[in-house]
Amino acid sequence: MKRILYALIISGMIFLSCEEDKIKGDSIFENPDEEVTELDVWLEKNIRSVYNIEYLYKWKDIETNMGFNLIPATYEKSRDWIKVIMFLLL
């Protein structure tokens, strides 16, 4: 008797769980369109495609330690540092 009851419960769960859910177009994650600068284009052409190195100069808080007070680098400083890296390392 228990086997029949378990079989009915399992088959009911299988048939009720097969309903297709419609996915909404709205996302809970924000995906802002990032502005592509001339530095981004230059880095893609001369650094990433040639040496397979990604130079992160835009602020991504997911890649930082939240225990420290950090300030993002300015565009000009990032441009200057990539020149130094190119001269010294590449």
HTML snippet that shows the backbone in 3Dmol.js (N, CA, C, O; Angstrom):
<script src="https://3Dmol.org/build/3Dmol-min.js"></script>
<div id="view" style="width:600px;height:400px;position:relative"></div>
<script>
const pdb = `
ATOM      1  N   MET A   1       0.818  -1.194   0.000  1.00  0.00           N
ATOM      2  CA  MET A   1       0.000   0.000   0.000  1.00  0.00           C
ATOM      3  C   MET A   1       0.868   1.266   0.000  1.00  0.00           C
ATOM      4  O   MET A   1       0.578   2.243  -0.691  1.00  0.00           O
ATOM      5  N   LYS A   2       1.946   1.213   0.802  1.00  0.00           N
ATOM      6  CA  LYS A   2       2.821   2.376   0.858  1.00  0.00           C
ATOM      7  C   LYS A   2       3.506   2.617  -0.483  1.00  0.00           C
ATOM      8  O   LYS A   2       3.723   3.761  -0.881  1.00  0.00           O
ATOM      9  N   ARG A   3       3.843   1.532  -1.175  1.00  0.00           N
ATOM     10  CA  ARG A   3       4.502   1.670  -2.476  1.00  0.00           C
ATOM     11  C   ARG A   3       3.588   2.370  -3.485  1.00  0.00           C
ATOM     12  O   ARG A   3       4.031   3.214  -4.265  1.00  0.00           O
ATOM     13  N   ILE A   4       2.328   2.008  -3.453  1.00  0.00           N
ATOM     14  CA  ILE A   4       1.373   2.641  -4.376  1.00  0.00           C
ATOM     15  C   ILE A   4       1.215   4.116  -4.029  1.00  0.00           C
ATOM     16  O   ILE A   4       1.147   4.959  -4.923  1.00  0.00           O
ATOM     17  N   LEU A   5       1.157   4.430  -2.756  1.00  0.00           N
ATOM     18  CA  LEU A   5       1.022   5.814  -2.315  1.00  0.00           C
ATOM     19  C   LEU A   5       2.258   6.624  -2.724  1.00  0.00           C
ATOM     20  O   LEU A   5       2.131   7.741  -3.225  1.00  0.00           O
ATOM     21  N   TYR A   6       3.447   6.062  -2.511  1.00  0.00           N
ATOM     22  CA  TYR A   6       4.686   6.746  -2.917  1.00  0.00           C
ATOM     23  C   TYR A   6       4.751   6.926  -4.431  1.00  0.00           C
ATOM     24  O   TYR A   6       5.176   7.975  -4.914  1.00  0.00           O
ATOM     25  N   ALA A   7       4.335   5.914  -5.176  1.00  0.00           N
ATOM     26  CA  ALA A   7       4.335   6.005  -6.635  1.00  0.00           C
ATOM     27  C   ALA A   7       3.381   7.098  -7.109  1.00  0.00           C
ATOM     28  O   ALA A   7       3.703   7.840  -8.037  1.00  0.00           O
ATOM     29  N   LEU A   8       2.209   7.203  -6.479  1.00  0.00           N
ATOM     30  CA  LEU A   8       1.260   8.254  -6.846  1.00  0.00           C
ATOM     31  C   LEU A   8       1.806   9.644  -6.509  1.00  0.00           C
ATOM     32  O   LEU A   8       1.637  10.584  -7.287  1.00  0.00           O
ATOM     33  N   ILE A   9       2.450   9.772  -5.370  1.00  0.00           N
ATOM     34  CA  ILE A   9       3.018  11.076  -4.971  1.00  0.00           C
ATOM     35  C   ILE A   9       4.135  11.477  -5.920  1.00  0.00           C
ATOM     36  O   ILE A   9       4.198  12.625  -6.358  1.00  0.00           O
ATOM     37  N   ILE A  10       5.020  10.532  -6.240  1.00  0.00           N
ATOM     38  CA  ILE A  10       6.134  10.836  -7.140  1.00  0.00           C
ATOM     39  C   ILE A  10       5.633  11.148  -8.537  1.00  0.00           C
ATOM     40  O   ILE A  10       6.104  12.103  -9.155  1.00  0.00           O
ATOM     41  N   SER A  11       4.691  10.370  -9.052  1.00  0.00           N
ATOM     42  CA  SER A  11       4.172  10.651 -10.392  1.00  0.00           C
ATOM     43  C   SER A  11       3.432  11.985 -10.425  1.00  0.00           C
ATOM     44  O   SER A  11       3.509  12.709 -11.418  1.00  0.00           O
ATOM     45  N   GLY A  12       2.722  12.315  -9.359  1.00  0.00           N
ATOM     46  CA  GLY A  12       2.059  13.623  -9.293  1.00  0.00           C
ATOM     47  C   GLY A  12       3.064  14.757  -9.278  1.00  0.00           C
ATOM     48  O   GLY A  12       2.853  15.786  -9.919  1.00  0.00           O
ATOM     49  N   MET A  13       4.158  14.575  -8.549  1.00  0.00           N
ATOM     50  CA  MET A  13       5.195  15.612  -8.514  1.00  0.00           C
ATOM     51  C   MET A  13       5.849  15.772  -9.882  1.00  0.00           C
ATOM     52  O   MET A  13       6.157  16.890 -10.295  1.00  0.00           O
ATOM     53  N   ILE A  14       6.062  14.672 -10.582  1.00  0.00           N
ATOM     54  CA  ILE A  14       6.695  14.741 -11.908  1.00  0.00           C
ATOM     55  C   ILE A  14       5.793  15.476 -12.884  1.00  0.00           C
ATOM     56  O   ILE A  14       6.258  16.351 -13.616  1.00  0.00           O
ATOM     57  N   PHE A  15       4.513  15.137 -12.907  1.00  0.00           N
ATOM     58  CA  PHE A  15       3.612  15.766 -13.863  1.00  0.00           C
ATOM     59  C   PHE A  15       3.331  17.233 -13.532  1.00  0.00           C
ATOM     60  O   PHE A  15       3.120  18.041 -14.436  1.00  0.00           O
ATOM     61  N   LEU A  16       3.328  17.575 -12.269  1.00  0.00           N
ATOM     62  CA  LEU A  16       3.078  18.969 -11.895  1.00  0.00           C
ATOM     63  C   LEU A  16       4.315  19.844 -12.051  1.00  0.00           C
ATOM     64  O   LEU A  16       4.197  21.059 -12.207  1.00  0.00           O
ATOM     65  N   SER A  17       5.489  19.246 -12.011  1.00  0.00           N
ATOM     66  CA  SER A  17       6.715  20.050 -12.108  1.00  0.00           C
ATOM     67  C   SER A  17       7.158  20.268 -13.544  1.00  0.00           C
ATOM     68  O   SER A  17       8.118  21.002 -13.777  1.00  0.00           O
ATOM     69  N   CYS A  18       6.503  19.667 -14.499  1.00  0.00           N
ATOM     70  CA  CYS A  18       6.916  19.795 -15.893  1.00  0.00           C
ATOM     71  C   CYS A  18       6.320  21.009 -16.592  1.00  0.00           C
ATOM     72  O   CYS A  18       6.471  21.154 -17.805  1.00  0.00           O
ATOM     73  N   GLU A  19       5.666  21.857 -15.871  1.00  0.00           N
ATOM     74  CA  GLU A  19       5.073  23.047 -16.467  1.00  0.00           C
ATOM     75  C   GLU A  19       6.178  24.035 -16.838  1.00  0.00           C
ATOM     76  O   GLU A  19       7.102  24.259 -16.056  1.00  0.00           O
ATOM     77  N   GLU A  20       6.084  24.624 -18.025  1.00  0.00           N
ATOM     78  CA  GLU A  20       7.101  25.574 -18.462  1.00  0.00           C
ATOM     79  C   GLU A  20       6.832  26.939 -17.858  1.00  0.00           C
ATOM     80  O   GLU A  20       5.710  27.445 -17.888  1.00  0.00           O
ATOM     81  N   ASP A  21       7.885  27.521 -17.311  1.00  0.00           N
ATOM     82  CA  ASP A  21       7.797  28.867 -16.772  1.00  0.00           C
ATOM     83  C   ASP A  21       8.224  29.857 -17.842  1.00  0.00           C
ATOM     84  O   ASP A  21       9.200  29.631 -18.557  1.00  0.00           O
ATOM     85  N   LYS A  22       7.499  30.935 -17.944  1.00  0.00           N
ATOM     86  CA  LYS A  22       7.863  31.965 -18.904  1.00  0.00           C
ATOM     87  C   LYS A  22       8.862  32.911 -18.246  1.00  0.00           C
ATOM     88  O   LYS A  22       8.655  33.376 -17.125  1.00  0.00           O
ATOM     89  N   ILE A  23       9.936  33.183 -18.958  1.00  0.00           N
ATOM     90  CA  ILE A  23      10.988  34.052 -18.440  1.00  0.00           C
ATOM     91  C   ILE A  23      10.641  35.490 -18.789  1.00  0.00           C
ATOM     92  O   ILE A  23      10.338  35.815 -19.937  1.00  0.00           O
ATOM     93  N   LYS A  24      10.692  36.334 -17.783  1.00  0.00           N
ATOM     94  CA  LYS A  24      10.420  37.747 -18.010  1.00  0.00           C
ATOM     95  C   LYS A  24      11.651  38.400 -18.629  1.00  0.00           C
ATOM     96  O   LYS A  24      12.772  37.947 -18.399  1.00  0.00           O
ATOM     97  N   GLY A  25      11.459  39.430 -19.391  1.00  0.00           N
ATOM     98  CA  GLY A  25      12.564  40.139 -20.018  1.00  0.00           C
ATOM     99  C   GLY A  25      13.328  41.025 -19.047  1.00  0.00           C
ATOM    100  O   GLY A  25      14.455  41.428 -19.335  1.00  0.00           O
ATOM    101  N   ASP A  26      12.737  41.332 -17.908  1.00  0.00           N
ATOM    102  CA  ASP A  26      13.395  42.201 -16.939  1.00  0.00           C
ATOM    103  C   ASP A  26      14.439  41.409 -16.171  1.00  0.00           C
ATOM    104  O   ASP A  26      14.230  40.241 -15.844  1.00  0.00           O
ATOM    105  N   SER A  27      15.542  42.038 -15.892  1.00  0.00           N
ATOM    106  CA  SER A  27      16.613  41.406 -15.138  1.00  0.00           C
ATOM    107  C   SER A  27      16.806  42.143 -13.825  1.00  0.00           C
ATOM    108  O   SER A  27      16.612  43.357 -13.752  1.00  0.00           O
ATOM    109  N   ILE A  28      17.186  41.417 -12.796  1.00  0.00           N
ATOM    110  CA  ILE A  28      17.450  42.063 -11.516  1.00  0.00           C
ATOM    111  C   ILE A  28      18.864  42.627 -11.473  1.00  0.00           C
ATOM    112  O   ILE A  28      19.190  43.428 -10.597  1.00  0.00           O
ATOM    113  N   PHE A  29      19.704  42.212 -12.417  1.00  0.00           N
ATOM    114  CA  PHE A  29      21.075  42.686 -12.462  1.00  0.00           C
ATOM    115  C   PHE A  29      21.164  43.874 -13.403  1.00  0.00           C
ATOM    116  O   PHE A  29      20.647  43.838 -14.520  1.00  0.00           O
ATOM    117  N   GLU A  30      21.817  44.912 -12.947  1.00  0.00           N
ATOM    118  CA  GLU A  30      21.987  46.081 -13.794  1.00  0.00           C
ATOM    119  C   GLU A  30      23.140  45.840 -14.751  1.00  0.00           C
ATOM    120  O   GLU A  30      24.215  45.407 -14.337  1.00  0.00           O
ATOM    121  N   ASN A  31      22.925  46.112 -16.003  1.00  0.00           N
ATOM    122  CA  ASN A  31      23.957  45.961 -17.006  1.00  0.00           C
ATOM    123  C   ASN A  31      24.046  47.261 -17.792  1.00  0.00           C
ATOM    124  O   ASN A  31      23.567  47.343 -18.923  1.00  0.00           O
ATOM    125  N   PRO A  32      24.660  48.273 -17.193  1.00  0.00           N
ATOM    126  CA  PRO A  32      24.711  49.547 -17.907  1.00  0.00           C
ATOM    127  C   PRO A  32      25.646  49.457 -19.112  1.00  0.00           C
ATOM    128  O   PRO A  32      26.665  48.767 -19.088  1.00  0.00           O
ATOM    129  N   ASP A  33      25.277  50.156 -20.131  1.00  0.00           N
ATOM    130  CA  ASP A  33      26.143  50.196 -21.303  1.00  0.00           C
ATOM    131  C   ASP A  33      27.348  51.056 -20.986  1.00  0.00           C
ATOM    132  O   ASP A  33      27.233  52.263 -20.778  1.00  0.00           O
ATOM    133  N   GLU A  34      28.515  50.412 -20.951  1.00  0.00           N
ATOM    134  CA  GLU A  34      29.727  51.141 -20.613  1.00  0.00           C
ATOM    135  C   GLU A  34      30.213  51.935 -21.820  1.00  0.00           C
ATOM    136  O   GLU A  34      30.132  51.482 -22.962  1.00  0.00           O
ATOM    137  N   GLU A  35      30.698  53.080 -21.545  1.00  0.00           N
ATOM    138  CA  GLU A  35      31.207  53.955 -22.578  1.00  0.00           C
ATOM    139  C   GLU A  35      32.581  53.452 -23.028  1.00  0.00           C
ATOM    140  O   GLU A  35      33.464  53.231 -22.200  1.00  0.00           O
ATOM    141  N   VAL A  36      32.757  53.274 -24.328  1.00  0.00           N
ATOM    142  CA  VAL A  36      34.027  52.825 -24.878  1.00  0.00           C
ATOM    143  C   VAL A  36      34.845  54.057 -25.240  1.00  0.00           C
ATOM    144  O   VAL A  36      34.429  54.878 -26.058  1.00  0.00           O
ATOM    145  N   THR A  37      36.011  54.173 -24.620  1.00  0.00           N
ATOM    146  CA  THR A  37      36.879  55.313 -24.871  1.00  0.00           C
ATOM    147  C   THR A  37      37.977  54.932 -25.851  1.00  0.00           C
ATOM    148  O   THR A  37      38.115  53.766 -26.223  1.00  0.00           O
ATOM    149  N   GLU A  38      38.749  55.912 -26.260  1.00  0.00           N
ATOM    150  CA  GLU A  38      39.854  55.619 -27.170  1.00  0.00           C
ATOM    151  C   GLU A  38      40.930  54.787 -26.485  1.00  0.00           C
ATOM    152  O   GLU A  38      41.652  54.043 -27.149  1.00  0.00           O
ATOM    153  N   LEU A  39      41.046  54.904 -25.160  1.00  0.00           N
ATOM    154  CA  LEU A  39      41.984  54.062 -24.423  1.00  0.00           C
ATOM    155  C   LEU A  39      41.537  52.609 -24.459  1.00  0.00           C
ATOM    156  O   LEU A  39      42.376  51.714 -24.569  1.00  0.00           O
ATOM    157  N   ASP A  40      40.236  52.352 -24.369  1.00  0.00           N
ATOM    158  CA  ASP A  40      39.724  50.985 -24.467  1.00  0.00           C
ATOM    159  C   ASP A  40      40.059  50.365 -25.825  1.00  0.00           C
ATOM    160  O   ASP A  40      40.480  49.211 -25.905  1.00  0.00           O
ATOM    161  N   VAL A  41      39.871  51.132 -26.867  1.00  0.00           N
ATOM    162  CA  VAL A  41      40.155  50.637 -28.217  1.00  0.00           C
ATOM    163  C   VAL A  41      41.646  50.371 -28.367  1.00  0.00           C
ATOM    164  O   VAL A  41      42.039  49.346 -28.924  1.00  0.00           O
ATOM    165  N   TRP A  42      42.479  51.287 -27.874  1.00  0.00           N
ATOM    166  CA  TRP A  42      43.930  51.120 -27.974  1.00  0.00           C
ATOM    167  C   TRP A  42      44.401  49.918 -27.165  1.00  0.00           C
ATOM    168  O   TRP A  42      45.243  49.150 -27.631  1.00  0.00           O
ATOM    169  N   LEU A  43      43.862  49.748 -25.950  1.00  0.00           N
ATOM    170  CA  LEU A  43      44.234  48.597 -25.118  1.00  0.00           C
ATOM    171  C   LEU A  43      43.823  47.290 -25.784  1.00  0.00           C
ATOM    172  O   LEU A  43      44.570  46.312 -25.743  1.00  0.00           O
ATOM    173  N   GLU A  44      42.672  47.265 -26.381  1.00  0.00           N
ATOM    174  CA  GLU A  44      42.217  46.056 -27.067  1.00  0.00           C
ATOM    175  C   GLU A  44      43.135  45.710 -28.231  1.00  0.00           C
ATOM    176  O   GLU A  44      43.495  44.548 -28.423  1.00  0.00           O
ATOM    177  N   LYS A  45      43.507  46.710 -28.995  1.00  0.00           N
ATOM    178  CA  LYS A  45      44.313  46.485 -30.194  1.00  0.00           C
ATOM    179  C   LYS A  45      45.768  46.160 -29.858  1.00  0.00           C
ATOM    180  O   LYS A  45      46.346  45.258 -30.464  1.00  0.00           O
ATOM    181  N   ASN A  46      46.370  46.874 -28.910  1.00  0.00           N
ATOM    182  CA  ASN A  46      47.810  46.764 -28.682  1.00  0.00           C
ATOM    183  C   ASN A  46      48.217  45.925 -27.472  1.00  0.00           C
ATOM    184  O   ASN A  46      49.366  45.490 -27.398  1.00  0.00           O
ATOM    185  N   ILE A  47      47.330  45.689 -26.540  1.00  0.00           N
ATOM    186  CA  ILE A  47      47.701  44.940 -25.341  1.00  0.00           C
ATOM    187  C   ILE A  47      46.974  43.593 -25.295  1.00  0.00           C
ATOM    188  O   ILE A  47      47.616  42.543 -25.257  1.00  0.00           O
ATOM    189  N   ARG A  48      45.651  43.621 -25.298  1.00  0.00           N
ATOM    190  CA  ARG A  48      44.921  42.379 -25.097  1.00  0.00           C
ATOM    191  C   ARG A  48      45.041  41.419 -26.271  1.00  0.00           C
ATOM    192  O   ARG A  48      45.250  40.224 -26.064  1.00  0.00           O
ATOM    193  N   SER A  49      44.914  41.906 -27.481  1.00  0.00           N
ATOM    194  CA  SER A  49      44.971  41.005 -28.633  1.00  0.00           C
ATOM    195  C   SER A  49      46.393  40.513 -28.910  1.00  0.00           C
ATOM    196  O   SER A  49      46.568  39.412 -29.432  1.00  0.00           O
ATOM    197  N   VAL A  50      47.404  41.303 -28.572  1.00  0.00           N
ATOM    198  CA  VAL A  50      48.794  40.908 -28.837  1.00  0.00           C
ATOM    199  C   VAL A  50      49.350  40.045 -27.718  1.00  0.00           C
ATOM    200  O   VAL A  50      49.878  38.963 -27.975  1.00  0.00           O
ATOM    201  N   TYR A  51      49.238  40.512 -26.473  1.00  0.00           N
ATOM    202  CA  TYR A  51      49.849  39.833 -25.332  1.00  0.00           C
ATOM    203  C   TYR A  51      48.857  39.043 -24.481  1.00  0.00           C
ATOM    204  O   TYR A  51      49.268  38.352 -23.549  1.00  0.00           O
ATOM    205  N   ASN A  52      47.573  39.128 -24.779  1.00  0.00           N
ATOM    206  CA  ASN A  52      46.513  38.481 -24.005  1.00  0.00           C
ATOM    207  C   ASN A  52      46.552  38.925 -22.533  1.00  0.00           C
ATOM    208  O   ASN A  52      46.437  38.107 -21.620  1.00  0.00           O
ATOM    209  N   ILE A  53      46.716  40.219 -22.333  1.00  0.00           N
ATOM    210  CA  ILE A  53      46.724  40.827 -21.010  1.00  0.00           C
ATOM    211  C   ILE A  53      45.554  41.790 -20.930  1.00  0.00           C
ATOM    212  O   ILE A  53      45.372  42.633 -21.808  1.00  0.00           O
ATOM    213  N   GLU A  54      44.762  41.663 -19.878  1.00  0.00           N
ATOM    214  CA  GLU A  54      43.652  42.589 -19.691  1.00  0.00           C
ATOM    215  C   GLU A  54      44.058  43.638 -18.663  1.00  0.00           C
ATOM    216  O   GLU A  54      44.404  43.296 -17.532  1.00  0.00           O
ATOM    217  N   TYR A  55      44.021  44.878 -19.037  1.00  0.00           N
ATOM    218  CA  TYR A  55      44.387  45.987 -18.165  1.00  0.00           C
ATOM    219  C   TYR A  55      43.103  46.593 -17.633  1.00  0.00           C
ATOM    220  O   TYR A  55      42.378  47.264 -18.367  1.00  0.00           O
ATOM    221  N   LEU A  56      42.815  46.358 -16.347  1.00  0.00           N
ATOM    222  CA  LEU A  56      41.586  46.857 -15.736  1.00  0.00           C
ATOM    223  C   LEU A  56      41.845  48.219 -15.111  1.00  0.00           C
ATOM    224  O   LEU A  56      42.549  48.322 -14.106  1.00  0.00           O
ATOM    225  N   TYR A  57      41.295  49.230 -15.686  1.00  0.00           N
ATOM    226  CA  TYR A  57      41.447  50.565 -15.114  1.00  0.00           C
ATOM    227  C   TYR A  57      40.104  51.144 -14.691  1.00  0.00           C
ATOM    228  O   TYR A  57      40.062  52.150 -13.982  1.00  0.00           O
ATOM    229  N   LYS A  58      39.024  50.533 -15.109  1.00  0.00           N
ATOM    230  CA  LYS A  58      37.706  50.995 -14.685  1.00  0.00           C
ATOM    231  C   LYS A  58      37.370  50.351 -13.351  1.00  0.00           C
ATOM    232  O   LYS A  58      37.800  49.233 -13.067  1.00  0.00           O
ATOM    233  N   TRP A  59      36.611  51.046 -12.548  1.00  0.00           N
ATOM    234  CA  TRP A  59      36.308  50.613 -11.191  1.00  0.00           C
ATOM    235  C   TRP A  59      35.321  49.455 -11.206  1.00  0.00           C
ATOM    236  O   TRP A  59      34.206  49.577 -11.711  1.00  0.00           O
ATOM    237  N   LYS A  60      35.752  48.323 -10.640  1.00  0.00           N
ATOM    238  CA  LYS A  60      34.880  47.175 -10.442  1.00  0.00           C
ATOM    239  C   LYS A  60      34.993  46.800  -8.974  1.00  0.00           C
ATOM    240  O   LYS A  60      36.002  46.237  -8.549  1.00  0.00           O
ATOM    241  N   ASP A  61      33.967  47.109  -8.204  1.00  0.00           N
ATOM    242  CA  ASP A  61      34.064  46.887  -6.762  1.00  0.00           C
ATOM    243  C   ASP A  61      34.059  45.414  -6.392  1.00  0.00           C
ATOM    244  O   ASP A  61      34.415  45.069  -5.265  1.00  0.00           O
ATOM    245  N   ILE A  62      33.672  44.547  -7.292  1.00  0.00           N
ATOM    246  CA  ILE A  62      33.674  43.117  -7.004  1.00  0.00           C
ATOM    247  C   ILE A  62      35.103  42.583  -6.897  1.00  0.00           C
ATOM    248  O   ILE A  62      35.328  41.552  -6.262  1.00  0.00           O
ATOM    249  N   GLU A  63      36.052  43.257  -7.497  1.00  0.00           N
ATOM    250  CA  GLU A  63      37.436  42.790  -7.501  1.00  0.00           C
ATOM    251  C   GLU A  63      38.298  43.504  -6.464  1.00  0.00           C
ATOM    252  O   GLU A  63      39.524  43.491  -6.567  1.00  0.00           O
ATOM    253  N   THR A  64      37.684  44.111  -5.490  1.00  0.00           N
ATOM    254  CA  THR A  64      38.432  44.831  -4.469  1.00  0.00           C
ATOM    255  C   THR A  64      38.146  44.259  -3.096  1.00  0.00           C
ATOM    256  O   THR A  64      37.168  43.537  -2.902  1.00  0.00           O
ATOM    257  N   ASN A  65      38.995  44.581  -2.159  1.00  0.00           N
ATOM    258  CA  ASN A  65      38.804  44.172  -0.777  1.00  0.00           C
ATOM    259  C   ASN A  65      37.986  45.260  -0.091  1.00  0.00           C
ATOM    260  O   ASN A  65      38.399  46.419  -0.045  1.00  0.00           O
ATOM    261  N   MET A  66      36.839  44.887   0.435  1.00  0.00           N
ATOM    262  CA  MET A  66      35.952  45.866   1.052  1.00  0.00           C
ATOM    263  C   MET A  66      36.460  46.352   2.400  1.00  0.00           C
ATOM    264  O   MET A  66      35.874  47.262   2.988  1.00  0.00           O
ATOM    265  N   GLY A  67      37.538  45.763   2.899  1.00  0.00           N
ATOM    266  CA  GLY A  67      38.103  46.186   4.171  1.00  0.00           C
ATOM    267  C   GLY A  67      38.957  47.435   4.060  1.00  0.00           C
ATOM    268  O   GLY A  67      39.376  47.988   5.077  1.00  0.00           O
ATOM    269  N   PHE A  68      39.222  47.887   2.849  1.00  0.00           N
ATOM    270  CA  PHE A  68      40.054  49.063   2.624  1.00  0.00           C
ATOM    271  C   PHE A  68      39.238  50.171   1.975  1.00  0.00           C
ATOM    272  O   PHE A  68      38.258  49.911   1.277  1.00  0.00           O
ATOM    273  N   ASN A  69      39.653  51.401   2.215  1.00  0.00           N
ATOM    274  CA  ASN A  69      39.052  52.543   1.531  1.00  0.00           C
ATOM    275  C   ASN A  69      39.849  52.784   0.255  1.00  0.00           C
ATOM    276  O   ASN A  69      41.004  53.206   0.306  1.00  0.00           O
ATOM    277  N   LEU A  70      39.231  52.516  -0.874  1.00  0.00           N
ATOM    278  CA  LEU A  70      39.914  52.607  -2.156  1.00  0.00           C
ATOM    279  C   LEU A  70      39.288  53.696  -3.018  1.00  0.00           C
ATOM    280  O   LEU A  70      38.092  53.972  -2.932  1.00  0.00           O
ATOM    281  N   ILE A  71      40.118  54.300  -3.840  1.00  0.00           N
ATOM    282  CA  ILE A  71      39.675  55.353  -4.745  1.00  0.00           C
ATOM    283  C   ILE A  71      40.071  54.930  -6.159  1.00  0.00           C
ATOM    284  O   ILE A  71      41.220  54.549  -6.381  1.00  0.00           O
ATOM    285  N   PRO A  72      39.150  54.988  -7.115  1.00  0.00           N
ATOM    286  CA  PRO A  72      39.510  54.584  -8.478  1.00  0.00           C
ATOM    287  C   PRO A  72      40.485  55.564  -9.116  1.00  0.00           C
ATOM    288  O   PRO A  72      40.486  56.757  -8.813  1.00  0.00           O
ATOM    289  N   ALA A  73      41.307  55.035  -9.999  1.00  0.00           N
ATOM    290  CA  ALA A  73      42.271  55.870 -10.709  1.00  0.00           C
ATOM    291  C   ALA A  73      41.555  56.717 -11.751  1.00  0.00           C
ATOM    292  O   ALA A  73      40.513  56.326 -12.277  1.00  0.00           O
ATOM    293  N   THR A  74      42.117  57.862 -12.036  1.00  0.00           N
ATOM    294  CA  THR A  74      41.548  58.719 -13.068  1.00  0.00           C
ATOM    295  C   THR A  74      41.942  58.192 -14.439  1.00  0.00           C
ATOM    296  O   THR A  74      42.859  57.382 -14.569  1.00  0.00           O
ATOM    297  N   TYR A  75      41.252  58.653 -15.433  1.00  0.00           N
ATOM    298  CA  TYR A  75      41.525  58.241 -16.813  1.00  0.00           C
ATOM    299  C   TYR A  75      42.946  58.626 -17.215  1.00  0.00           C
ATOM    300  O   TYR A  75      43.654  57.845 -17.850  1.00  0.00           O
ATOM    301  N   GLU A  76      43.352  59.825 -16.842  1.00  0.00           N
ATOM    302  CA  GLU A  76      44.685  60.304 -17.223  1.00  0.00           C
ATOM    303  C   GLU A  76      45.788  59.482 -16.563  1.00  0.00           C
ATOM    304  O   GLU A  76      46.779  59.139 -17.207  1.00  0.00           O
ATOM    305  N   LYS A  77      45.616  59.167 -15.277  1.00  0.00           N
ATOM    306  CA  LYS A  77      46.610  58.354 -14.574  1.00  0.00           C
ATOM    307  C   LYS A  77      46.680  56.946 -15.159  1.00  0.00           C
ATOM    308  O   LYS A  77      47.763  56.372 -15.266  1.00  0.00           O
ATOM    309  N   SER A  78      45.552  56.396 -15.533  1.00  0.00           N
ATOM    310  CA  SER A  78      45.541  55.070 -16.144  1.00  0.00           C
ATOM    311  C   SER A  78      46.284  55.079 -17.468  1.00  0.00           C
ATOM    312  O   SER A  78      47.023  54.144 -17.777  1.00  0.00           O
ATOM    313  N   ARG A  79      46.091  56.130 -18.246  1.00  0.00           N
ATOM    314  CA  ARG A  79      46.783  56.259 -19.520  1.00  0.00           C
ATOM    315  C   ARG A  79      48.293  56.379 -19.299  1.00  0.00           C
ATOM    316  O   ARG A  79      49.080  55.793 -20.043  1.00  0.00           O
ATOM    317  N   ASP A  80      48.698  57.144 -18.272  1.00  0.00           N
ATOM    318  CA  ASP A  80      50.125  57.293 -17.979  1.00  0.00           C
ATOM    319  C   ASP A  80      50.737  55.976 -17.505  1.00  0.00           C
ATOM    320  O   ASP A  80      51.857  55.640 -17.891  1.00  0.00           O
ATOM    321  N   TRP A  81      50.014  55.231 -16.674  1.00  0.00           N
ATOM    322  CA  TRP A  81      50.541  53.967 -16.168  1.00  0.00           C
ATOM    323  C   TRP A  81      50.689  52.927 -17.260  1.00  0.00           C
ATOM    324  O   TRP A  81      51.633  52.137 -17.233  1.00  0.00           O
ATOM    325  N   ILE A  82      49.784  52.910 -18.213  1.00  0.00           N
ATOM    326  CA  ILE A  82      49.930  51.938 -19.293  1.00  0.00           C
ATOM    327  C   ILE A  82      51.147  52.257 -20.142  1.00  0.00           C
ATOM    328  O   ILE A  82      51.774  51.343 -20.678  1.00  0.00           O
ATOM    329  N   LYS A  83      51.499  53.535 -20.279  1.00  0.00           N
ATOM    330  CA  LYS A  83      52.734  53.900 -20.981  1.00  0.00           C
ATOM    331  C   LYS A  83      53.959  53.405 -20.225  1.00  0.00           C
ATOM    332  O   LYS A  83      54.907  52.910 -20.835  1.00  0.00           O
ATOM    333  N   VAL A  84      53.947  53.536 -18.895  1.00  0.00           N
ATOM    334  CA  VAL A  84      55.066  53.056 -18.080  1.00  0.00           C
ATOM    335  C   VAL A  84      55.184  51.536 -18.179  1.00  0.00           C
ATOM    336  O   VAL A  84      56.286  51.005 -18.313  1.00  0.00           O
ATOM    337  N   ILE A  85      54.064  50.846 -18.114  1.00  0.00           N
ATOM    338  CA  ILE A  85      54.083  49.388 -18.203  1.00  0.00           C
ATOM    339  C   ILE A  85      54.599  48.949 -19.577  1.00  0.00           C
ATOM    340  O   ILE A  85      55.393  48.014 -19.680  1.00  0.00           O
ATOM    341  N   MET A  86      54.152  49.617 -20.604  1.00  0.00           N
ATOM    342  CA  MET A  86      54.643  49.275 -21.950  1.00  0.00           C
ATOM    343  C   MET A  86      56.147  49.490 -22.065  1.00  0.00           C
ATOM    344  O   MET A  86      56.843  48.678 -22.675  1.00  0.00           O
ATOM    345  N   PHE A  87      56.652  50.570 -21.486  1.00  0.00           N
ATOM    346  CA  PHE A  87      58.074  50.872 -21.579  1.00  0.00           C
ATOM    347  C   PHE A  87      58.899  49.879 -20.760  1.00  0.00           C
ATOM    348  O   PHE A  87      59.925  49.397 -21.242  1.00  0.00           O
ATOM    349  N   LEU A  88      58.480  49.563 -19.544  1.00  0.00           N
ATOM    350  CA  LEU A  88      59.272  48.732 -18.650  1.00  0.00           C
ATOM    351  C   LEU A  88      59.100  47.238 -18.858  1.00  0.00           C
ATOM    352  O   LEU A  88      60.076  46.495 -18.753  1.00  0.00           O
ATOM    353  N   LEU A  89      57.919  46.783 -19.142  1.00  0.00           N
ATOM    354  CA  LEU A  89      57.673  45.349 -19.129  1.00  0.00           C
ATOM    355  C   LEU A  89      57.443  44.718 -20.509  1.00  0.00           C
ATOM    356  O   LEU A  89      57.772  43.549 -20.707  1.00  0.00           O
ATOM    357  N   LEU A  90      56.903  45.447 -21.434  1.00  0.00           N
ATOM    358  CA  LEU A  90      56.553  44.814 -22.698  1.00  0.00           C
ATOM    359  C   LEU A  90      57.482  45.218 -23.775  1.00  0.00           C
ATOM    360  O   LEU A  90      57.336  44.777 -24.915  1.00  0.00           O
TER     361      LEU A  90
END
`;
const viewer = $3Dmol.createViewer("view");
viewer.addModel(pdb, "pdb");
viewer.setStyle({}, {cartoon: {color: "spectrum"}});
viewer.zoomTo();
viewer.render();
</script>
